[in-house]
Amino acid sequence: MILVFEVAFASIAIILSILSLRTLRAIRHLGVGKSFWIPIFVSSVFFFVGSIVTVFHEVNFLLTTRTEEVVHVSRLLALSILVCGIYSYSRRVKDSLTKRFSVSKEAEVLEKEVPIEEGLEIEAPIQESPKTETTLECKHQFGYLRTLPRHAAIPDECLPCDKIIKCKHSAVNTIENQASD
């Protein structure tokens, strides 16, 4: 019975490894998300090692004399790496969101601190919202991301754009559209 669970566990770890490698390949040119997917890949490898050692032990093929210790240590390492990766990624997301929305908080503070004199009109500070960010005009032409070198970082002004994927693959879409006509 343990053998069945360990084979299933090893299979899931392999699938997780393959998916994380594919994702890493897909996002390598974006320069983001690696702090999340690399720990997932490494932890899935450790989970796989623990399961394989147990499977070999169950079929009486000893890889080591301390099978239980190896399995426990590999799974502890896997979980530790996974927790560290998720924590690191969540910190990056939190910092990114804090930077993005700090402008509107600063505007609110300034609005409260500046006394309004009678008869003097002060324009309200412009607050950013997700809707206005996506409606801003592009500083580059559509398809600009497709022209960037393979390992070049995507410009910061392009990251919040709703059309980032279409812009990156615009030449492919154009060719596909022409072929379907």
N, CA and C atoms as a LAMMPS dump frame, in Angstrom:
ITEM: TIMESTEP
0
ITEM: NUMBER OF ATOMS
543
ITEM: BOX BOUNDS ff ff ff
-5.0000000000000000e+02 5.0000000000000000e+02
-5.0000000000000000e+02 5.0000000000000000e+02
-5.0000000000000000e+02 5.0000000000000000e+02
ITEM: ATOMS id mol type element x y z
1 1 1 N 0.822 -1.205 0
2 1 2 C 0 0 0
3 1 3 C 0.863 1.264 0
4 2 1 N 1.935 1.263 0.769
5 2 2 C 2.84 2.411 0.804
6 2 3 C 3.458 2.623 -0.569
7 3 1 N 3.754 1.536 -1.253
8 3 2 C 4.369 1.612 -2.573
9 3 3 C 3.491 2.385 -3.558
10 4 1 N 2.191 2.151 -3.524
11 4 2 C 1.259 2.832 -4.422
12 4 3 C 1.26 4.339 -4.151
13 5 1 N 1.217 4.711 -2.88
14 5 2 C 1.234 6.137 -2.532
15 5 3 C 2.544 6.798 -2.937
16 6 1 N 3.644 6.114 -2.734
17 6 2 C 4.946 6.686 -3.077
18 6 3 C 5.117 6.826 -4.592
19 7 1 N 4.602 5.867 -5.35
20 7 2 C 4.656 5.975 -6.82
21 7 3 C 3.802 7.148 -7.274
22 8 1 N 2.634 7.306 -6.677
23 8 2 C 1.769 8.445 -7.017
24 8 3 C 2.445 9.758 -6.629
25 9 1 N 3.059 9.784 -5.471
26 9 2 C 3.759 10.972 -4.99
27 9 3 C 4.925 11.319 -5.919
28 10 1 N 5.675 10.309 -6.338
29 10 2 C 6.799 10.527 -7.259
30 10 3 C 6.294 11.019 -8.612
31 11 1 N 5.175 10.48 -9.078
32 11 2 C 4.608 10.914 -10.355
33 11 3 C 4.175 12.373 -10.31
34 12 1 N 3.549 12.757 -9.218
35 12 2 C 3.13 14.157 -9.068
36 12 3 C 4.35 15.065 -9.002
37 13 1 N 5.402 14.617 -8.324
38 13 2 C 6.626 15.423 -8.238
39 13 3 C 7.265 15.597 -9.613
40 14 1 N 7.24 14.553 -10.435
41 14 2 C 7.792 14.658 -11.793
42 14 3 C 6.958 15.631 -12.628
43 15 1 N 5.646 15.518 -12.544
44 15 2 C 4.768 16.427 -13.293
45 15 3 C 5.008 17.869 -12.855
46 16 1 N 5.138 18.088 -11.548
47 16 2 C 5.416 19.429 -11.039
48 16 3 C 6.764 19.943 -11.541
49 17 1 N 7.758 19.064 -11.598
50 17 2 C 9.079 19.463 -12.12
51 17 3 C 8.99 19.862 -13.59
52 18 1 N 8.296 19.075 -14.366
53 18 2 C 8.163 19.356 -15.801
54 18 3 C 7.411 20.667 -16.023
55 19 1 N 6.306 20.853 -15.299
56 19 2 C 5.531 22.088 -15.443
57 19 3 C 6.34 23.315 -15.033
58 20 1 N 7.105 23.193 -13.955
59 20 2 C 7.887 24.349 -13.521
60 20 3 C 9.015 24.654 -14.501
61 21 1 N 9.633 23.624 -15.081
62 21 2 C 10.664 23.864 -16.099
63 21 3 C 10.076 24.526 -17.339
64 22 1 N 8.931 24.06 -17.773
65 22 2 C 8.274 24.678 -18.937
66 22 3 C 7.915 26.139 -18.66
67 23 1 N 7.419 26.387 -17.468
68 23 2 C 7.071 27.757 -17.1
69 23 3 C 8.315 28.632 -17.054
70 24 1 N 9.396 28.106 -16.487
71 24 2 C 10.653 28.869 -16.445
72 24 3 C 11.146 29.2 -17.847
73 25 1 N 11.042 28.267 -18.748
74 25 2 C 11.441 28.539 -20.137
75 25 3 C 10.548 29.605 -20.771
76 26 1 N 9.269 29.536 -20.471
77 26 2 C 8.326 30.483 -21.076
78 26 3 C 8.516 31.901 -20.544
79 27 1 N 8.922 32.035 -19.291
80 27 2 C 9.035 33.371 -18.703
81 27 3 C 10.467 33.873 -18.626
82 28 1 N 11.418 33.15 -19.146
83 28 2 C 12.827 33.554 -18.996
84 28 3 C 13.112 34.907 -19.632
85 29 1 N 12.425 35.265 -20.689
86 29 2 C 12.654 36.555 -21.335
87 29 3 C 11.949 37.695 -20.601
88 30 1 N 10.991 37.395 -19.738
89 30 2 C 10.28 38.437 -19.009
90 30 3 C 11.07 38.95 -17.812
91 31 1 N 11.9 38.096 -17.243
92 31 2 C 12.685 38.503 -16.086
93 31 3 C 11.87 38.584 -14.803
94 32 1 N 10.694 37.974 -14.779
95 32 2 C 9.864 37.973 -13.574
96 32 3 C 9.405 36.554 -13.279
97 33 1 N 9.035 36.306 -12.033
98 33 2 C 8.465 35.024 -11.653
99 33 3 C 9.461 33.928 -11.349
100 34 1 N 10.741 34.173 -11.602
101 34 2 C 11.734 33.133 -11.355
102 34 3 C 11.872 32.841 -9.863
103 35 1 N 11.673 33.833 -9.019
104 35 2 C 11.794 33.619 -7.578
105 35 3 C 10.686 32.708 -7.058
106 36 1 N 9.683 32.463 -7.859
107 36 2 C 8.606 31.548 -7.482
108 36 3 C 8.805 30.172 -8.092
109 37 1 N 9.148 30.102 -9.372
110 37 2 C 9.198 28.825 -10.07
111 37 3 C 10.469 28.029 -9.827
112 38 1 N 11.586 28.676 -9.556
113 38 2 C 12.81 27.932 -9.262
114 38 3 C 12.665 27.144 -7.956
115 39 1 N 12.17 27.747 -6.861
116 39 2 C 11.955 26.942 -5.656
117 39 3 C 10.947 25.817 -5.85
118 40 1 N 9.948 26.031 -6.669
119 40 2 C 8.986 24.95 -6.922
120 40 3 C 9.691 23.79 -7.612
121 41 1 N 10.535 24.089 -8.6
122 41 2 C 11.265 23.042 -9.29
123 41 3 C 12.189 22.289 -8.333
124 42 1 N 12.964 23.01 -7.549
125 42 2 C 13.922 22.373 -6.637
126 42 3 C 13.194 21.536 -5.589
127 43 1 N 12.109 22.07 -5.039
128 43 2 C 11.373 21.297 -4.032
129 43 3 C 10.742 20.047 -4.639
130 44 1 N 10.267 20.129 -5.864
131 44 2 C 9.689 18.934 -6.492
132 44 3 C 10.756 17.875 -6.739
133 45 1 N 11.987 18.29 -7.019
134 45 2 C 13.082 17.329 -7.175
135 45 3 C 13.352 16.625 -5.844
136 46 1 N 13.372 17.369 -4.75
137 46 2 C 13.588 16.751 -3.433
138 46 3 C 12.442 15.814 -3.069
139 47 1 N 11.203 16.197 -3.374
140 47 2 C 10.075 15.298 -3.131
141 47 3 C 10.23 14.011 -3.949
142 48 1 N 10.651 14.147 -5.187
143 48 2 C 10.858 12.986 -6.045
144 48 3 C 11.935 12.064 -5.474
145 49 1 N 13.037 12.634 -5.019
146 49 2 C 14.129 11.826 -4.451
147 49 3 C 13.628 11.045 -3.244
148 50 1 N 12.889 11.712 -2.355
149 50 2 C 12.344 11.014 -1.184
150 50 3 C 11.426 9.872 -1.566
151 51 1 N 10.61 10.08 -2.569
152 51 2 C 9.686 9.022 -3.002
153 51 3 C 10.421 7.86 -3.663
154 52 1 N 11.401 8.162 -4.487
155 52 2 C 12.147 7.099 -5.173
156 52 3 C 12.923 6.249 -4.175
157 53 1 N 13.521 6.871 -3.177
158 53 2 C 14.242 6.113 -2.148
159 53 3 C 13.282 5.182 -1.428
160 54 1 N 12.082 5.666 -1.115
161 54 2 C 11.081 4.829 -0.448
162 54 3 C 10.615 3.696 -1.357
163 55 1 N 10.384 3.992 -2.632
164 55 2 C 9.952 2.953 -3.573
165 55 3 C 11.005 1.863 -3.674
166 56 1 N 12.263 2.238 -3.831
167 56 2 C 13.335 1.233 -3.909
168 56 3 C 13.447 0.443 -2.613
169 57 1 N 13.24 1.09 -1.486
170 57 2 C 13.29 0.387 -0.201
171 57 3 C 12.161 -0.639 -0.104
172 58 1 N 10.979 -0.27 -0.596
173 58 2 C 9.82 -1.171 -0.532
174 58 3 C 9.998 -2.411 -1.419
175 59 1 N 10.749 -2.292 -2.499
176 59 2 C 10.974 -3.445 -3.377
177 59 3 C 12.299 -4.138 -3.039
178 60 1 N 12.79 -3.864 -1.825
179 60 2 C 14.001 -4.503 -1.281
180 60 3 C 15.263 -4.207 -2.081
181 61 1 N 15.349 -3.034 -2.634
182 61 2 C 16.573 -2.579 -3.29
183 61 3 C 17.047 -1.368 -2.5
184 62 1 N 18.036 -1.591 -1.654
185 62 2 C 18.477 -0.554 -0.737
186 62 3 C 19.481 0.378 -1.397
187 63 1 N 19.136 1.649 -1.448
188 63 2 C 20.057 2.668 -1.934
189 63 3 C 20.938 3.174 -0.8
190 64 1 N 20.418 3.088 0.416
191 64 2 C 21.136 3.548 1.591
192 64 3 C 20.668 2.75 2.801
193 65 1 N 21.485 2.734 3.832
194 65 2 C 21.084 2.01 5.045
195 65 3 C 20.174 2.859 5.917
196 66 1 N 20.106 4.138 5.642
197 66 2 C 19.282 5.061 6.418
198 66 3 C 18.162 5.631 5.543
199 67 1 N 17.331 4.769 5.074
200 67 2 C 16.272 5.157 4.155
201 67 3 C 15.325 6.184 4.776
202 68 1 N 14.862 5.912 5.986
203 68 2 C 13.911 6.831 6.617
204 68 3 C 14.493 8.22 6.803
205 69 1 N 15.758 8.298 7.225
206 69 2 C 16.388 9.594 7.437
207 69 3 C 16.508 10.363 6.123
208 70 1 N 16.9 9.658 5.058
209 70 2 C 17.037 10.3 3.75
210 70 3 C 15.69 10.831 3.275
211 71 1 N 14.647 10.048 3.451
212 71 2 C 13.307 10.46 3.02
213 71 3 C 12.841 11.665 3.828
214 72 1 N 12.999 11.617 5.125
215 72 2 C 12.557 12.729 5.968
216 72 3 C 13.346 14.005 5.679
217 73 1 N 14.644 13.888 5.515
218 73 2 C 15.472 15.06 5.234
219 73 3 C 15.126 15.646 3.861
220 74 1 N 14.943 14.796 2.851
221 74 2 C 14.618 15.314 1.514
222 74 3 C 13.265 16.018 1.51
223 75 1 N 12.297 15.476 2.217
224 75 2 C 10.979 16.122 2.271
225 75 3 C 11.013 17.394 3.112
226 76 1 N 11.811 17.397 4.182
227 76 2 C 11.956 18.61 4.976
228 76 3 C 12.623 19.711 4.156
229 77 1 N 13.652 19.358 3.402
230 77 2 C 14.304 20.337 2.523
231 77 3 C 13.337 20.855 1.463
232 78 1 N 12.56 19.94 0.889
233 78 2 C 11.606 20.326 -0.149
234 78 3 C 10.588 21.324 0.397
235 79 1 N 10.037 21.023 1.553
236 79 2 C 9.053 21.935 2.135
237 79 3 C 9.688 23.261 2.541
238 80 1 N 10.898 23.219 3.072
239 80 2 C 11.585 24.45 3.468
240 80 3 C 11.86 25.34 2.264
241 81 1 N 12.345 24.759 1.195
242 81 2 C 12.621 25.523 -0.025
243 81 3 C 11.334 26.101 -0.595
244 82 1 N 10.286 25.316 -0.57
245 82 2 C 8.996 25.785 -1.072
246 82 3 C 8.469 26.956 -0.237
247 83 1 N 8.555 26.848 1.065
248 83 2 C 8.105 27.931 1.94
249 83 3 C 8.939 29.193 1.706
250 84 1 N 10.253 29.038 1.62
251 84 2 C 11.129 30.198 1.382
252 84 3 C 10.825 30.856 0.034
253 85 1 N 10.594 30.036 -0.989
254 85 2 C 10.271 30.57 -2.309
255 85 3 C 8.967 31.33 -2.325
256 86 1 N 7.955 30.782 -1.683
257 86 2 C 6.655 31.448 -1.639
258 86 3 C 6.747 32.728 -0.814
259 87 1 N 7.48 32.685 0.29
260 87 2 C 7.659 33.891 1.108
261 87 3 C 8.386 34.976 0.312
262 88 1 N 9.451 34.598 -0.369
263 88 2 C 10.225 35.557 -1.16
264 88 3 C 9.358 36.174 -2.253
265 89 1 N 8.601 35.349 -2.931
266 89 2 C 7.741 35.847 -4.006
267 89 3 C 6.645 36.758 -3.466
268 90 1 N 6.06 36.389 -2.327
269 90 2 C 5.003 37.226 -1.759
270 90 3 C 5.556 38.579 -1.321
271 91 1 N 6.796 38.616 -0.828
272 91 2 C 7.43 39.89 -0.466
273 91 3 C 7.634 40.76 -1.703
274 92 1 N 8.064 40.146 -2.8
275 92 2 C 8.276 40.903 -4.034
276 92 3 C 6.958 41.476 -4.551
277 93 1 N 5.9 40.679 -4.486
278 93 2 C 4.587 41.151 -4.939
279 93 3 C 4.11 42.281 -4.042
280 94 1 N 4.269 42.123 -2.733
281 94 2 C 3.841 43.165 -1.791
282 94 3 C 4.621 44.454 -2.029
283 95 1 N 5.943 44.354 -2.211
284 95 2 C 6.76 45.539 -2.475
285 95 3 C 6.351 46.211 -3.779
286 96 1 N 6.067 45.4 -4.785
287 96 2 C 5.654 45.938 -6.08
288 96 3 C 4.324 46.681 -5.964
289 97 1 N 3.386 46.103 -5.253
290 97 2 C 2.089 46.755 -5.068
291 97 3 C 2.223 48.013 -4.226
292 98 1 N 3.088 47.968 -3.234
293 98 2 C 3.302 49.144 -2.397
294 98 3 C 3.86 50.292 -3.22
295 99 1 N 4.826 50.007 -4.089
296 99 2 C 5.395 51.048 -4.938
297 99 3 C 4.363 51.591 -5.911
298 100 1 N 3.553 50.719 -6.458
299 100 2 C 2.573 51.13 -7.458
300 100 3 C 1.518 52.049 -6.873
301 101 1 N 1.067 51.752 -5.667
302 101 2 C -0.018 52.524 -5.09
303 101 3 C 0.447 53.551 -4.073
304 102 1 N 1.737 53.723 -3.897
305 102 2 C 2.231 54.704 -2.942
306 102 3 C 1.993 56.131 -3.423
307 103 1 N 1.915 56.345 -4.716
308 103 2 C 1.668 57.685 -5.257
309 103 3 C 0.318 58.197 -4.787
310 104 1 N -0.699 57.374 -4.819
311 104 2 C -2.026 57.834 -4.415
312 104 3 C -2.073 58.078 -2.907
313 105 1 N -1.339 57.291 -2.1
314 105 2 C -1.305 57.52 -0.659
315 105 3 C -0.583 58.823 -0.341
316 106 1 N 0.521 59.095 -1.053
317 106 2 C 1.246 60.345 -0.848
318 106 3 C 0.372 61.541 -1.211
319 107 1 N -0.42 61.41 -2.234
320 107 2 C -1.31 62.497 -2.642
321 107 3 C -2.35 62.76 -1.559
322 108 1 N -2.858 61.702 -0.933
323 108 2 C -3.83 61.88 0.143
324 108 3 C -3.197 62.592 1.331
325 109 1 N -1.971 62.219 1.683
326 109 2 C -1.275 62.858 2.799
327 109 3 C -1.037 64.326 2.493
328 110 1 N -0.567 64.635 1.291
329 110 2 C -0.327 66.023 0.913
330 110 3 C -1.608 66.835 0.943
331 111 1 N -2.69 66.23 0.517
332 111 2 C -3.973 66.911 0.488
333 111 3 C -4.406 67.298 1.896
334 112 1 N -4.141 66.445 2.888
335 112 2 C -4.515 66.726 4.266
336 112 3 C -3.592 67.762 4.895
337 113 1 N -2.304 67.766 4.519
338 113 2 C -1.321 68.648 5.133
339 113 3 C -1.379 70.076 4.602
340 114 1 N -1.771 70.284 3.365
341 114 2 C -1.764 71.61 2.766
342 114 3 C -3.044 72.343 3.159
343 115 1 N -2.908 73.479 3.886
344 115 2 C -4.12 74.236 4.257
345 115 3 C -4.666 74.974 3.035
346 116 1 N -5.932 74.999 2.923
347 116 2 C -6.573 75.67 1.793
348 116 3 C -6.962 77.08 2.234
349 117 1 N -6.435 78.059 1.514
350 117 2 C -6.751 79.44 1.822
351 117 3 C -8.069 79.792 1.125
352 118 1 N -8.769 80.691 1.731
353 118 2 C -10.046 81.078 1.162
354 118 3 C -9.839 81.78 -0.175
355 119 1 N -10.664 81.468 -1.117
356 119 2 C -10.591 82.095 -2.429
357 119 3 C -9.522 81.496 -3.335
358 120 1 N -8.756 80.53 -2.829
359 120 2 C -7.698 79.924 -3.623
360 120 3 C -8.135 78.517 -4.014
361 121 1 N -8.158 78.283 -5.297
362 121 2 C -8.556 76.958 -5.761
363 121 3 C -7.32 76.116 -5.992
364 122 1 N -7.343 74.93 -5.463
365 122 2 C -6.241 73.989 -5.637
366 122 3 C -6.784 72.783 -6.38
367 123 1 N -6.057 72.412 -7.412
368 123 2 C -6.485 71.244 -8.172
369 123 3 C -6.288 69.994 -7.324
370 124 1 N -7.23 69.115 -7.407
371 124 2 C -7.117 67.858 -6.674
372 124 3 C -6.01 67.016 -7.292
373 125 1 N -5.215 66.347 -6.469
374 125 2 C -4.149 65.508 -7.035
375 125 3 C -4.732 64.362 -7.85
376 126 1 N -4.044 64.041 -8.896
377 126 2 C -4.483 62.94 -9.754
378 126 3 C -4.113 61.643 -9.076
379 127 1 N -5.104 60.8 -8.87
380 127 2 C -4.843 59.513 -8.243
381 127 3 C -4.839 58.438 -9.311
382 128 1 N -3.854 57.568 -9.195
383 128 2 C -3.769 56.482 -10.17
384 128 3 C -4.735 55.384 -9.775
385 129 1 N -5.305 54.78 -10.759
386 129 2 C -6.15 53.618 -10.536
387 129 3 C -5.807 52.612 -11.613
388 130 1 N -6.155 51.348 -11.383
389 130 2 C -5.836 50.356 -12.405
390 130 3 C -6.428 50.696 -13.77
391 131 1 N -7.579 51.377 -13.809
392 131 2 C -8.197 51.695 -15.092
393 131 3 C -7.382 52.73 -15.864
394 132 1 N -6.867 53.76 -15.154
395 132 2 C -6.129 54.792 -15.867
396 132 3 C -4.77 54.29 -16.336
397 133 1 N -4.205 53.332 -15.616
398 133 2 C -2.906 52.806 -16.04
399 133 3 C -3.011 52.087 -17.376
400 134 1 N -4.094 51.383 -17.573
401 134 2 C -4.213 50.602 -18.799
402 134 3 C -4.675 51.451 -19.984
403 135 1 N -5.232 52.651 -19.689
404 135 2 C -5.704 53.473 -20.79
405 135 3 C -4.668 54.497 -21.24
406 136 1 N -3.515 54.558 -20.568
407 136 2 C -2.469 55.475 -20.99
408 136 3 C -1.955 55.065 -22.355
409 137 1 N -1.518 56.06 -23.104
410 137 2 C -0.984 55.75 -24.425
411 137 3 C 0.371 55.087 -24.297
412 138 1 N 0.66 54.218 -25.207
413 138 2 C 1.921 53.475 -25.207
414 138 3 C 3.062 54.408 -25.627
415 139 1 N 4.189 54.307 -24.928
416 139 2 C 5.353 55.122 -25.278
417 139 3 C 6.099 54.53 -26.469
418 140 1 N 5.749 53.319 -26.831
419 140 2 C 6.38 52.629 -27.96
420 140 3 C 5.283 52.223 -28.937
421 141 1 N 5.659 51.785 -30.095
422 141 2 C 4.663 51.306 -31.048
423 141 3 C 4.231 49.892 -30.649
424 142 1 N 3.009 49.538 -31.048
425 142 2 C 2.519 48.195 -30.773
426 142 3 C 3.414 47.194 -31.495
427 143 1 N 3.876 46.206 -30.793
428 143 2 C 4.812 45.239 -31.347
429 143 3 C 6.244 45.512 -30.927
430 144 1 N 6.445 46.556 -30.127
431 144 2 C 7.791 46.925 -29.676
432 144 3 C 8.458 45.781 -28.91
433 145 1 N 7.705 45.097 -28.065
434 145 2 C 8.288 44.015 -27.268
435 145 3 C 8.776 42.861 -28.136
436 146 1 N 8.176 42.698 -29.286
437 146 2 C 8.597 41.642 -30.211
438 146 3 C 9.987 41.945 -30.775
439 147 1 N 10.345 43.231 -30.833
440 147 2 C 11.628 43.625 -31.408
441 147 3 C 12.766 43.587 -30.394
442 148 1 N 12.443 43.435 -29.114
443 148 2 C 13.5 43.392 -28.092
444 148 3 C 14.348 42.131 -28.241
445 149 1 N 15.631 42.2 -27.916
446 149 2 C 16.464 41.003 -27.915
447 149 3 C 15.921 39.976 -26.924
448 150 1 N 16.231 38.726 -27.144
449 150 2 C 15.657 37.618 -26.392
450 150 3 C 15.834 37.754 -24.872
451 151 1 N 16.998 38.174 -24.417
452 151 2 C 17.257 38.229 -22.979
453 151 3 C 17.143 39.631 -22.407
454 152 1 N 16.607 40.577 -23.165
455 152 2 C 16.453 41.946 -22.684
456 152 3 C 15.273 42.023 -21.719
457 153 1 N 15.415 42.864 -20.73
458 153 2 C 14.332 43.053 -19.758
459 153 3 C 13.227 43.897 -20.386
460 154 1 N 12.011 43.596 -20.006
461 154 2 C 10.867 44.357 -20.491
462 154 3 C 10.854 45.694 -19.758
463 155 1 N 10.663 46.801 -20.469
464 155 2 C 10.655 48.114 -19.813
465 155 3 C 9.572 48.197 -18.746
466 156 1 N 9.861 48.936 -17.68
467 156 2 C 8.92 49.058 -16.559
468 156 3 C 7.568 49.608 -16.987
469 157 1 N 7.567 50.529 -17.943
470 157 2 C 6.296 51.121 -18.35
471 157 3 C 5.409 50.127 -19.098
472 158 1 N 5.971 49.024 -19.572
473 158 2 C 5.187 48.02 -20.296
474 158 3 C 4.551 46.985 -19.359
475 159 1 N 5.087 46.823 -18.158
476 159 2 C 4.62 45.763 -17.263
477 159 3 C 3.152 45.868 -16.867
478 160 1 N 2.608 47.055 -16.561
479 160 2 C 1.193 47.091 -16.173
480 160 3 C 0.219 47.064 -17.357
481 161 1 N 0.72 47.05 -18.567
482 161 2 C -0.135 47.134 -19.749
483 161 3 C -0.935 45.847 -19.943
484 162 1 N -2.202 46.001 -20.311
485 162 2 C -3.069 44.847 -20.578
486 162 3 C -2.679 44.123 -21.866
487 163 1 N -1.986 44.803 -22.761
488 163 2 C -1.681 44.237 -24.076
489 163 3 C -0.259 43.709 -24.174
490 164 1 N 0.387 43.424 -23.042
491 164 2 C 1.799 43.027 -23.039
492 164 3 C 2.016 41.724 -23.814
493 165 1 N 1.127 40.771 -23.664
494 165 2 C 1.275 39.487 -24.356
495 165 3 C 1.067 39.675 -25.851
496 166 1 N 0.034 40.414 -26.223
497 166 2 C -0.231 40.66 -27.641
498 166 3 C 0.914 41.435 -28.283
499 167 1 N 1.471 42.378 -27.547
500 167 2 C 2.589 43.179 -28.06
501 167 3 C 3.819 42.297 -28.271
502 168 1 N 4.054 41.395 -27.34
503 168 2 C 5.234 40.518 -27.433
504 168 3 C 5.103 39.551 -28.612
505 169 1 N 3.915 39.103 -28.898
506 169 2 C 3.69 38.11 -29.953
507 169 3 C 2.928 38.692 -31.13
508 170 1 N 3.012 39.986 -31.343
509 170 2 C 2.218 40.653 -32.371
510 170 3 C 2.564 40.188 -33.779
511 171 1 N 3.838 39.959 -34.088
512 171 2 C 4.224 39.52 -35.428
513 171 3 C 3.66 38.136 -35.713
514 172 1 N 3.642 37.279 -34.688
515 172 2 C 3.089 35.933 -34.85
516 172 3 C 1.606 36.023 -35.141
517 173 1 N 0.899 36.879 -34.389
518 173 2 C -0.538 37.042 -34.605
519 173 3 C -0.819 37.594 -35.995
520 174 1 N -0.017 38.524 -36.468
521 174 2 C -0.219 39.113 -37.789
522 174 3 C -0.05 38.05 -38.866
523 175 1 N 0.964 37.238 -38.746
524 175 2 C 1.216 36.172 -39.73
525 175 3 C 0.063 35.163 -39.714
526 176 1 N -0.392 34.8 -38.496
527 176 2 C -1.491 33.841 -38.377
528 176 3 C -2.772 34.421 -38.98
529 177 1 N -3.042 35.697 -38.731
530 177 2 C -4.238 36.344 -39.285
531 177 3 C -4.185 36.4 -40.803
532 178 1 N -3.021 36.673 -41.378
533 178 2 C -2.882 36.731 -42.838
534 178 3 C -3.076 35.333 -43.435
535 179 1 N -2.587 34.32 -42.749
536 179 2 C -2.71 32.955 -43.26
537 179 3 C -4.164 32.486 -43.228
538 180 1 N -4.948 32.97 -42.237
539 180 2 C -6.344 32.522 -42.147
540 180 3 C -7.249 33.233 -43.134
541 181 1 N -6.808 34.387 -43.703
542 181 2 C -7.643 35.126 -44.655
543 181 3 C -7.74 34.453 -46
